[in-house]
Amino acid sequence: MTNPFDTLLIQLERSLKAAEKTHQGAEKYLHGIGLIGDMITKLQSQRSKFIRNQPNEIVFFREVWPAFYARLFLYIRMYLIEMRRDILPADAWIGVIGEEEGRVTAFFQQEAEFWQEYRSGASGIDAQFTRAYSRGRILDRMAMVIDQEGATVASYRAACCLEMQGYGEWLREERGLLSAGSAAAGDRGYSFGGSDADLAEWLFGLQAVEAIHYKGQPADISRMQKWSRMAVGREVANIYDRGRVLRNRKKERLAFTKKTESALQKKWDQAEGKFD
């Protein structure tokens, strides 16, 4: 990244990280799309001052443009997959992961040569990142429809590659958590004995007091679901809808929490100095 754009990228990363504390699941990515869009507007306003010569033009469309747009493309993709997750039965998720892994594999098979050269930093493709090169591709449909001053075909391809790289990493993490959850909980006999409503209330409660962390930061409810799979071999289908139902209960919104509190108080009262 090259100044002044590295400062914009740092600001964007900070904004996205801060948003993770107040937004969850699909909502987190939808909010992030807005943040990225605002930063891209700032990026484009500074573009013309920077790309006054060809070396800078190549730097902008090879390094800067893809870094921002890859995040935008990835957040759009993540929003759509999280929306899909919300309406799926929990046991169908592993099949979706497999489908999406196939998409990533097919994409990189198609873009293998370009991706290898781009990732290696090979200068042989530098010319592809100029606007003149894109304007000269009269048989390329993408070259006909992109903003011929604000993007190049190669910058778009690079952003898509970076997007799919990030998506592939997320998918591998998801599969690993699914496998770890099965081995860590169900295969060793652990399970959660309460209802889905009880589990949802427990997870939202743990999240509310920031009891579970992921990589040093309080876990959002999506991470709490993954942790639950690992801890007790179970998650809550449509947990955001379940959360809304819990909040809208007419009688008792904290039934499981109060049941837990009452049972624990009784156990302590009967312990006589010993806790079994």
N, C-alpha and C positions, 0 to 999 in steps of 0.2 A: 504494500500500500504506500502511496506517495502523498505527502502533504499537498494541499490541505485536507485531503480526503480521508487520511488515516484518523484525523480528529473526529470527523463525522461518523466513521465506523465505530470508534470507541464510544462515542455518545449513544449510538444506536444499540450497541451491545449492553450498555448500562441500562438503557431504557427497557430493553426486552427482559433483562434479568430482574429488574424491579417489578415489572408487570407480572412476573411469575408468582409473586407473593400475593397478588390481589385477584388474579384471574386463573381459571382452571380449565382443563380439558379443551374442548373446541373453542370456548370463549377466549382462552389464552391466545390461541393462534389468530382468531379473528381480530382481537385487540392488537396483536403484533403486526398484522397486515397493515393496519392504519398507521402504526408507528413507523414501519419501514417505508410506507408510501410517502409520509411527510419528509423523511430523511432523503428519499430519492428526489423529491422536489428541490430540496436544497442542493443536492448533488448536481442536478441538471442546470441549476442557476449558475453554478461555478464552472461548468464544463467549458464554455466558449473561451473563458479567460485562460484556461490551461492548455487546450489543444491547438495552439497557434502554430505548431510545427509537427512534422510527421513523427519524430521520436516520442513526443508527448502524446500524440494521438494514439500511438500504439500502446503506450503505457496505460492510458485511460481506458481503452476498450479491451485491453488484455488483462489488466489487473484490477482496475477500479470498478468499472461497470459490472463485471461478473460477480464481484464480491457482494455488492448490494442486491442485485437482482436474483442471485442464487438464494439469498435469504427470503426474498419475497416469494419466489416460486416454491421454496420448501415450506414456508408457512401456509401458503394456499393448499398445498398437498396435505400437510398435517391437519389442517382444519377439516378437510374433506374426509380424511381417514378417521379422525376422532368423531365426526358426526356419524360415520358409518358404525363405529364401535358402539355408540350410544344406543343403537337400535338392534344390536345383535345379541343373541343368547351368548353367555360367557363361553360355552364350549365350541362356538363357531369361530372364535377369534383366531385360533391357531391356523385354521384353513385360510383365513384372510391374509395372515402373515405370509403363508406359503405363496398365495397368488401374487402378492406385492413383491416378494423376493424374485419371483419369475419375471415381473415387469422390469425390475432393476437389472437383472442379468441380461435380458433381451436388449435393453437400452445400451448397455456397455458393449455388447457384441456388435451393435450397429455403429457405435461411436468409438470403437477400440483404437483405431489409428490416430484420430484427432486427439482423443483423451491422453494417450501415451505421450504424444508430442507436446501437448499443452502442459501436462503435469511435469514433464521433464524440463520445461523451460526452453525447449529447442527454438532457436531463432528462425528456423526455416519456415515457420508459419506466421511470422510477424506481419507480413504483408496482408494476410487475411483479416487482420484487425483494423485495417484502414477502411474508411468509408468509400474511397475510390474503388477498392477491390469489390465491395458489396454491390456498388452501382454497376459494375461491369458484369455481374452474374445475371445476365438477362433471361436465363432459363430457370433460375432458382426462385420458386414461389415466395420463399421467405424474404429474399432480397427485394421483391416487388412490394411487400406490405409493411415492412418495418420502417420506422422513422429513419430516413436516410441521413439525417444530420445527427440524430441522437443515439444511434445504435449501429452495430454491424452484425452480419450473419454469424461471424466467428464469436463475437462477444455473447450473442444469444446461446450459441452451442456451448460455450465455456460455462455460462451460468447454469444451463441445464445439467451439464456434467457435475458441477459442484453441488447442485441441488440433489441429484440422484446419489451422489457419494454420501451426503449427509443423511438422506433417507435410508440408504442401505445400512448405514451404521445404526440408525435407530431401529430398523427391523431386526438386525442381529441382536441388539440389546433386548428387544421384546421377546425374541425366540429364546434367548438365554434365560430370561426371567421366567418364562413359561416352563422351561425345562427344569430350572432350579426350584421353582415353586412346587412342581410335581415331586421332585426327588426329596426336597427339604421337608415337605409337610406330609402329603398323602402317602408316600412310600414308607414313611416312618410311623404311620398310624395317627398323625395329628389331624384334627379337623375342628371346625367351629360348630358348636352344638346349637347355637341360636338361629333365629330366623334371618332372612335377608334384611329385614328392617333393623334387627338388632345389630347385625354386622355393619350396616351402613351408618347407624348412629354411633357405633364404636369408632369407626374410621373417621367420621367427621369430627368426633370429639378429640381423638388423638391429634388430628390435624389442627384443630382449633387451639390446642395448648402447645402446638409445635413440638410434640414429643418424638416424632420420627423425622430424621434428617436424611437427605440424600446429597452426597458430596459436600457435606458441611452446611447445607441450607435446608430450612424446613421444607418437608415434602408437600407438594400439592396433592390434590385428591387423586389425580391420575397415578402419581408415584405411590400413594397410599394403597391403591388397588394392587399395584405390582408387589409391594411389600406384603400385603395380605395373602397373595398367592404363595409367596415364599414362606410365610409364617404359619398359615393354617390351611394352605392348599385350596383357597376359595376366594372369590371376589363377588361383587354385587353387580348383577346385570343392570344396565341403565341407571347407574348410581346417581347421576345428576337428577333424573326424574324422581328417584327414590328420595333424594334429599329434599326436593320440593314437596313431596307428599309428607315427609316428616315435619317440615316447617309449617305445613298447613293443617296439621292435626288439630281438631277442636278440643280434645280432652288433654292429652299428655304428649308433648313433643319430646320429652326426655325419659320415656318409659324404661328403656334398658339401662340408662345411666342411673336412674333412681333405684332400679332393681339391684344393680351392682352395688351401689352405695349402701343400701339396706342390708344386703347379704354380707358385705364385708364388715359393716359395723357389728352385726350379730356375731360374726366369726371372732372378731376382736374381743367382744364382750365375754365370749365363752372361752377364750383362750387361756385365761388364768396364767398369764405370763409366758405361755408357749404358743407358737404359731406353727400349726401343722401344714 
